[in-house]
Amino acid sequence: MIFINFKAYKEAFSRKALELAKIAENVAEKSGIYIAVAVNYLDLPLVAKSVNIDVFAQHIDPVDFGSFTGAVNAEMIKEYGGRGSLVNHSERRMKLADIDFCVSKLRSLGMKSIVCTNNVSTTAAVAALKPDFVAVEPPELIGSGIAVSKAKPEVVENAVASAKNICKEVKVLCGAGITNHEDYVRALDLGADGVLLASGIVKARDQKKALEELAGLI
């Protein structure tokens, strides 16, 4: 599994967001690998209706409908074709109670939750909430180009073990610094079900080539 977070990069905004999502769709078809993208709120409606891969939000607020100025909830994301959302990314940290709210809300709507964690202990705590995915990302390695699967393999192994011990059904993603096929394979060898990455694809000079290489097509 490969999840690509577009973040707020200019290389994956507006027209470029749709172009990259279509690249992801094409590579998924050719490789047989499940590939999904997480896009910003403005681009989500267009991207979701234009591709046949899963499109996720990058964040949702822990609220229902009501007087919550500026908030975007899970129901809004679903209405525009989103299949789920990242939750608690290192750039949008949340309280445990709010994570629980979002995971439960997404589950009730038939949507997927990808909860980001930064170490083994928080991975275990989050696994108890029974999200669909836990993505382990040491913050110091995010965007560094140094893969956590290489720099801190024990974090991946221990996170997988702790998560599965709490909830056997949860899938574990390896994030932070993933850039190439070797990083991807290494993450799988350590027990992860897939990877979550951003700049390794989004900011690549040739996004299509970078994703094809990650997926092992070249």
C-alpha positions as CSV (number, residue, x, y, z in Angstrom):
1,M,0.0,0.0,0.0
2,I,1.2,3.5,-0.9
3,F,-0.4,6.6,0.5
4,I,0.7,10.0,-0.9
5,N,0.1,13.1,1.2
6,F,0.0,16.2,-1.0
7,K,0.2,18.5,2.0
8,A,0.1,22.1,1.0
9,Y,2.9,21.9,-1.6
10,K,2.5,24.1,-4.6
11,E,3.6,21.1,-6.7
12,A,0.3,19.3,-5.8
13,F,-2.3,22.1,-5.7
14,S,-5.2,22.8,-8.1
15,R,-4.4,21.6,-11.6
16,K,-1.2,19.9,-10.4
17,A,-3.1,18.0,-7.7
18,L,-5.4,16.4,-10.4
19,E,-2.4,15.6,-12.6
20,L,-0.5,13.9,-9.7
21,A,-3.7,12.0,-8.7
22,K,-4.0,10.7,-12.3
23,I,-0.4,9.6,-12.2
24,A,-1.1,7.7,-9.0
25,E,-4.1,6.1,-10.6
26,N,-2.0,5.1,-13.6
27,V,0.8,3.6,-11.5
28,A,-1.7,1.7,-9.3
29,E,-3.3,0.1,-12.4
30,K,0.1,-0.9,-13.9
31,S,1.6,-2.2,-10.6
32,G,-1.4,-3.7,-8.9
33,I,-0.4,-1.8,-5.8
34,Y,-3.1,-0.1,-3.8
35,I,-2.3,3.6,-4.0
36,A,-4.3,6.4,-2.5
37,V,-3.8,10.2,-2.2
38,A,-4.6,12.7,0.6
39,V,-5.4,16.2,-0.9
40,N,-6.4,19.6,0.5
41,Y,-10.0,20.5,1.1
42,L,-10.3,22.7,-2.0
43,D,-9.0,20.1,-4.4
44,L,-10.8,17.0,-2.9
45,P,-14.2,17.3,-4.7
46,L,-12.6,17.5,-8.2
47,V,-9.9,14.9,-7.6
48,A,-12.3,12.5,-5.9
49,K,-14.7,12.5,-8.9
50,S,-11.9,12.4,-11.5
51,V,-9.9,9.3,-10.5
52,N,-10.7,5.7,-9.6
53,I,-8.3,5.5,-6.6
54,D,-9.2,6.4,-3.0
55,V,-8.9,10.1,-2.1
56,F,-8.5,11.1,1.5
57,A,-8.7,14.4,3.4
58,Q,-5.5,15.5,5.2
59,H,-7.4,16.4,8.4
60,I,-10.9,16.5,9.8
61,D,-12.1,18.4,12.8
62,P,-13.6,16.6,15.8
63,V,-17.1,18.2,15.4
64,D,-20.6,17.4,14.1
65,F,-22.6,20.0,12.2
66,G,-23.2,23.3,14.1
67,S,-21.6,26.6,15.1
68,F,-18.0,25.6,14.4
69,T,-16.6,28.4,12.2
70,G,-13.9,27.2,9.8
71,A,-14.3,23.5,10.8
72,V,-14.5,20.7,8.3
73,N,-16.1,17.5,9.5
74,A,-16.1,13.9,8.2
75,E,-19.6,14.2,6.8
76,M,-18.5,17.1,4.6
77,I,-15.6,15.0,3.3
78,K,-17.8,12.1,2.5
79,E,-20.3,14.3,0.7
80,Y,-17.6,15.3,-1.8
81,G,-16.3,11.8,-2.4
82,G,-13.6,11.4,0.2
83,R,-13.0,7.9,1.4
84,G,-11.5,8.8,4.7
85,S,-8.9,11.1,6.3
86,L,-5.5,11.4,7.9
87,V,-5.9,12.1,11.6
88,N,-3.3,13.5,14.0
89,H,-0.5,14.2,11.4
90,S,2.6,15.6,13.1
91,E,1.7,19.0,11.5
92,R,-1.9,18.8,12.9
93,R,-1.5,17.2,16.3
94,M,-4.7,16.4,18.2
95,K,-5.8,15.3,21.7
96,L,-6.4,11.6,22.3
97,A,-10.1,12.3,22.9
98,D,-10.4,14.2,19.6
99,I,-8.6,11.4,17.8
100,D,-11.1,8.9,19.3
101,F,-14.0,11.1,18.1
102,C,-12.7,11.3,14.6
103,V,-11.9,7.6,14.3
104,S,-15.4,6.7,15.6
105,K,-17.1,9.2,13.3
106,L,-15.2,7.9,10.3
107,R,-16.1,4.4,11.2
108,S,-19.8,5.2,11.6
109,L,-19.8,6.7,8.1
110,G,-18.1,3.8,6.5
111,M,-14.9,5.8,6.0
112,K,-11.3,5.0,6.6
113,S,-9.1,6.5,9.3
114,I,-5.3,6.8,9.1
115,V,-4.0,7.9,12.5
116,C,-0.4,9.2,12.5
117,T,1.8,8.5,15.5
118,N,5.4,9.5,16.4
119,N,6.7,6.6,18.4
120,V,5.9,3.1,19.7
121,S,4.0,4.1,22.9
122,T,1.6,6.4,21.0
123,T,1.2,3.7,18.4
124,A,0.0,1.3,21.0
125,A,-2.4,3.9,22.5
126,V,-3.9,4.7,19.1
127,A,-4.2,1.1,18.2
128,A,-6.6,0.7,21.1
129,L,-9.0,3.1,19.3
130,K,-9.2,0.6,16.4
131,P,-8.5,2.8,13.4
132,D,-8.0,1.3,10.0
133,F,-4.4,2.4,9.8
134,V,-1.7,3.6,12.1
135,A,1.1,5.5,10.3
136,V,4.4,5.7,12.3
137,E,6.4,8.8,11.5
138,P,9.2,10.1,13.7
139,P,8.9,13.9,13.2
140,E,12.6,14.5,12.9
141,L,12.7,12.3,9.8
142,I,9.7,13.8,8.0
143,G,10.9,15.4,4.7
144,S,14.5,14.5,5.6
145,G,15.0,12.0,2.8
146,I,16.3,9.6,5.4
147,A,13.9,6.7,5.6
148,V,12.7,5.6,9.1
149,S,12.9,2.0,7.8
150,K,16.7,2.6,7.5
151,A,17.5,5.1,10.2
152,K,15.3,3.6,12.9
153,P,14.2,0.1,11.9
154,E,13.5,-0.8,15.5
155,V,10.8,1.9,15.6
156,V,8.9,0.2,12.7
157,E,9.3,-3.3,14.1
158,N,8.3,-2.4,17.6
159,A,5.4,-0.2,16.4
160,V,4.0,-3.1,14.3
161,A,4.3,-5.5,17.2
162,S,2.7,-3.1,19.7
163,A,-0.1,-2.2,17.4
164,K,-0.9,-5.8,16.4
165,N,-0.8,-6.9,20.0
166,I,-3.5,-4.4,20.8
167,C,-5.6,-4.7,17.7
168,K,-4.8,-7.5,15.2
169,E,-6.9,-5.9,12.5
170,V,-5.1,-2.5,12.4
171,K,-2.8,-2.0,9.4
172,V,0.5,-0.3,10.1
173,L,2.1,2.2,7.6
174,C,5.7,3.4,7.7
175,G,6.2,7.1,7.2
176,A,9.0,9.7,7.2
177,G,11.8,9.9,4.7
178,I,10.4,7.2,2.3
179,T,11.7,8.0,-1.2
180,N,12.4,4.9,-3.2
181,H,11.6,1.3,-3.9
182,E,14.3,0.1,-1.5
183,D,12.7,2.1,1.3
184,Y,9.3,0.7,0.4
185,V,10.5,-3.0,0.4
186,R,12.4,-2.5,3.6
187,A,9.3,-1.2,5.3
188,L,7.4,-4.2,4.2
189,D,10.2,-6.5,5.4
190,L,10.0,-4.9,8.8
191,G,6.3,-5.8,9.1
192,A,4.6,-2.7,7.8
193,D,1.6,-3.0,5.5
194,G,2.6,-0.1,3.4
195,V,4.0,3.4,3.4
196,L,2.9,7.0,3.8
197,L,5.0,9.6,2.1
198,A,4.8,13.2,0.7
199,S,7.9,15.1,-0.5
200,G,9.6,12.0,-2.0
201,I,6.9,12.0,-4.7
202,V,5.3,15.4,-4.6
203,K,8.5,17.4,-4.8
204,A,10.3,15.0,-7.2
205,R,11.5,16.6,-10.5
206,D,9.7,13.8,-12.3
207,Q,6.7,12.7,-10.2
208,K,5.7,9.9,-12.5
209,K,9.1,8.4,-12.7
210,A,9.5,8.7,-8.9
211,L,6.3,6.9,-8.2
212,E,7.0,4.2,-10.8
213,E,10.4,3.7,-9.2
214,L,8.8,3.5,-5.7
215,A,6.3,0.9,-7.0
216,G,9.1,-1.2,-8.6
217,L,8.0,-0.6,-12.2
218,I,11.5,0.8,-13.2
